[in-house]
């Protein structure tokens, strides 16, 4: 990973992890460090703002596109991060079916 994912920018996600990746319990210390150190490059590759230059980066982009399963540590931690932030919001409804419209008659022109 010497030439792969090179960046001078630290990666932070103040929206989902305002206290840092290591303080939320979703990531190990090693994973949090990997995200902080290379997450900026991961994000740019994922969003196609940066073109992959190494074989490792090309494989990373394939994982981001769903063309292969994550295998490297970098791929697994980014996959895990994306799964955490894209987690659908849970909400509860009183009814699981279609809305029922009582008392509404069908005024179609059919002669059934």
PyMOL commands that set and color helices and strands:
alter all, ss='L'
color gray80, all
select helices_A, chain A and resi 21-23+29-46+55-64+73-85
alter helices_A, ss='H'
color red, helices_A
deselect
rebuild
show_as cartoon
